[in-house]
Amino acid sequence: MVLSTMPEKKAVDDTHYIPAKRGNGILRREIWVDEKGRVSRYNLAYINTAMHGGDNGRVVGYDNAHNFHHRHFLGKVEPIDFVSFEDVEARFQADWLGLGKRRK
């Protein structure tokens, strides 16, 4: 068996600044892929220090650092059942949109 020596590469590195009239904060999306184009690492986060001062301002986020898939929400970290990266993105989107009432 030959192991690949090709490292993963960062395929997405997006930062969106949300204006105060729309809720304020920062949306971060980082995605790394392996040599076959499969997501190997990810970090999705909504950061707003006015809403939450802990966890570096991360209000809600999903990542797979530290060798497990997990969710950050207002300072709490909990493991999640990983189905697919697309499922994680959908969960993040639902959480982010659900914060709308809190941001107003």
MITIVO-950341 format. One record per residue: x, y, z of N, C-alpha, C in turn; residue in three letters; residue number from 0. Coordinates in steps of 0.1 Angstrom, whole numbers, plus 5000, padded with zeros to 4 digits. Example, Ala and Ser with C-alpha at 12.3 -4.5 7.8 and 13.67 -1.06 7.14 Angstrom:
BEGIN
5132  4943  5078  5123  4955  5078  5132  4967  5078  ala  0
5128  4978  5071  5137  4989  5071  5129  5000  5079  ser  1
***
This chain:
BEGIN
5008  4988  5000  5000  5000  5000  5009  5012  5000  met  0
5006  5022  4992  5013  5035  4991  5005  5046  4997  val  1
5010  5052  5007  5003  5063  5014  5006  5076  5006  leu  2
4996  5084  5005  4997  5097  4998  5005  5107  5006  ser  3
5014  5114  5000  5022  5124  5006  5017  5138  5004  thr  4
5006  5138  4996  5000  5151  4993  4992  5156  5005  met  5
4995  5168  5010  4988  5174  5021  4974  5179  5017  pro  6
4966  5181  5028  4953  5187  5025  4956  5202  5021  glu  7
4946  5208  5015  4948  5222  5011  4935  5229  5015  lys  8
4937  5242  5018  4926  5250  5022  4918  5254  5010  lys  9
4906  5250  5008  4898  5252  4996  4889  5265  4998  ala  10
4885  5268  5010  4877  5279  5013  4882  5287  5025  val  11
4883  5300  5024  4887  5308  5035  4879  5321  5033  asp  12
4867  5321  5038  4858  5333  5037  4855  5339  5050  asp  13
4855  5353  5050  4851  5361  5061  4841  5371  5057  thr  14
4829  5371  5063  4819  5381  5059  4816  5390  5072  his  15
4817  5403  5070  4814  5412  5081  4800  5416  5080  tyr  16
4793  5414  5091  4778  5417  5091  4776  5431  5097  ile  17
4770  5440  5090  4768  5454  5095  4759  5454  5107  pro  18
4760  5464  5115  4753  5465  5128  4738  5465  5125  ala  19
4733  5471  5115  4719  5471  5112  4713  5457  5109  lys  20
4722  5448  5105  4718  5434  5102  4722  5424  5113  arg  21
4726  5429  5125  4729  5420  5136  4744  5420  5141  gly  22
4753  5426  5133  4767  5427  5137  4774  5414  5137  asn  23
4787  5414  5137  4794  5402  5139  4802  5398  5126  gly  24
4807  5386  5127  4815  5380  5116  4811  5366  5113  ile  25
4809  5362  5101  4807  5349  5097  4820  5343  5091  leu  26
4826  5332  5096  4838  5326  5091  4835  5312  5086  arg  27
4841  5309  5074  4839  5296  5068  4853  5292  5063  arg  28
4859  5281  5069  4872  5276  5065  4870  5261  5062  glu  29
4874  5257  5050  4873  5243  5046  4886  5238  5040  ile  30
4891  5227  5044  4902  5220  5039  4898  5207  5032  trp  31
4904  5204  5021  4901  5192  5014  4914  5183  5012  val  32
4911  5170  5010  4922  5161  5008  4925  5160  4993  asp  33
4935  5151  4989  4939  5150  4975  4928  5146  4966  glu  34
4917  5140  4972  4906  5136  4963  4894  5146  4963  lys  35
4896  5157  4970  4886  5168  4970  4876  5166  4981  gly  36
4878  5156  4990  4869  5154  5001  4872  5163  5013  arg  37
4862  5168  5020  4864  5177  5031  4871  5169  5042  val  38
4882  5174  5046  4890  5167  5057  4890  5175  5070  ser  39
4888  5188  5069  4888  5197  5081  4878  5209  5078  arg  40
4872  5214  5088  4863  5225  5086  4862  5233  5099  tyr  41
4858  5246  5097  4856  5255  5108  4845  5265  5103  asn  42
4833  5264  5109  4822  5274  5105  4819  5281  5118  leu  43
4818  5294  5118  4816  5302  5130  4809  5315  5127  ala  44
4801  5319  5137  4795  5332  5138  4801  5338  5150  tyr  45
4808  5349  5149  4815  5356  5160  4809  5370  5162  ile  46
4805  5372  5175  4800  5385  5178  4802  5387  5193  asn  47
4813  5395  5196  4816  5397  5210  4806  5405  5218  thr  48
4797  5412  5211  4786  5419  5218  4776  5409  5223  ala  49
4774  5398  5217  4765  5387  5221  4771  5378  5231  met  50
4784  5375  5229  4790  5365  5237  4805  5368  5238  his  51
4810  5370  5250  4824  5374  5252  4833  5363  5253  gly  52
4828  5351  5256  4837  5339  5258  4840  5332  5245  gly  53
4848  5322  5245  4851  5314  5233  4856  5323  5221  asp  54
4863  5333  5224  4868  5343  5214  4857  5349  5207  asn  55
4845  5351  5213  4834  5358  5207  4826  5348  5198  gly  56
4829  5336  5198  4822  5326  5189  4808  5323  5196  arg  57
4798  5328  5189  4784  5326  5194  4780  5312  5190  val  58
4782  5308  5178  4779  5294  5173  4789  5290  5163  val  59
4793  5278  5164  4803  5273  5154  4803  5258  5154  gly  60
4808  5252  5143  4810  5238  5141  4824  5236  5136  tyr  61
4831  5226  5141  4844  5222  5136  4847  5208  5139  asp  62
4858  5203  5134  4863  5190  5137  4877  5190  5142  asn  63
4881  5200  5149  4894  5201  5155  4894  5191  5167  ala  64
4906  5188  5171  4908  5179  5183  4902  5165  5180  his  65
4902  5161  5168  4898  5147  5164  4884  5143  5167  asn  66
4875  5153  5168  4860  5150  5169  4852  5161  5163  phe  67
4840  5158  5158  4831  5168  5153  4823  5173  5165  his  68
4822  5187  5165  4815  5193  5176  4809  5206  5173  his  69
4800  5211  5182  4793  5223  5181  4797  5232  5192  arg  70
4799  5245  5190  4801  5255  5200  4788  5263  5200  his  71
4783  5266  5212  4771  5274  5213  4772  5282  5226  phe  72
4774  5295  5225  4775  5304  5237  4784  5298  5248  leu  73
4796  5293  5244  4805  5289  5254  4805  5274  5257  gly  74
4794  5267  5253  4794  5253  5255  4798  5245  5243  lys  75
4805  5234  5245  4810  5226  5234  4804  5212  5236  val  76
4798  5207  5225  4792  5194  5226  4795  5186  5213  glu  77
4797  5173  5214  4799  5165  5203  4787  5164  5194  pro  78
4788  5162  5181  4777  5160  5172  4779  5147  5165  ile  79
4767  5142  5161  4768  5130  5152  4771  5135  5138  asp  80
4782  5130  5132  4786  5135  5119  4779  5126  5108  phe  81
4771  5132  5099  4765  5125  5088  4773  5128  5076  val  82
4775  5141  5073  4782  5146  5062  4785  5160  5064  ser  83
4795  5166  5056  4798  5180  5058  4786  5188  5054  phe  84
4779  5184  5044  4767  5192  5039  4757  5193  5051  glu  85
4755  5182  5058  4746  5182  5070  4751  5192  5080  asp  86
4764  5192  5083  4770  5202  5092  4767  5216  5088  val  87
4769  5219  5075  4766  5232  5070  4752  5236  5072  glu  88
4743  5227  5069  4728  5229  5071  4725  5232  5086  ala  89
4732  5225  5095  4729  5227  5109  4735  5241  5113  arg  90
4746  5244  5108  4752  5258  5111  4743  5269  5106  phe  91
4738  5267  5094  4729  5277  5088  4716  5278  5096  gln  92
4710  5267  5101  4698  5268  5109  4701  5275  5122  ala  93
4712  5272  5129  4716  5278  5141  4718  5293  5139  asp  94
4725  5297  5129  4728  5311  5126  4715  5318  5123  trp  95
4706  5313  5115  4694  5320  5112  4685  5320  5125  leu  96
4686  5310  5133  4678  5310  5145  4682  5321  5155  gly  97
4694  5326  5154  4699  5336  5163  4693  5350  5159  leu  98
4686  5351  5148  4680  5364  5144  4673  5371  5155  gly  99
4665  5364  5162  4657  5371  5173  4666  5376  5184  lys  100
4677  5369  5187  4686  5373  5197  4694  5385  5193  arg  101
4697  5386  5180  4705  5397  5175  4698  5410  5174  arg  102
4685  5410  5174  4677  5422  5173  4675  5429  5186  lys  103
***
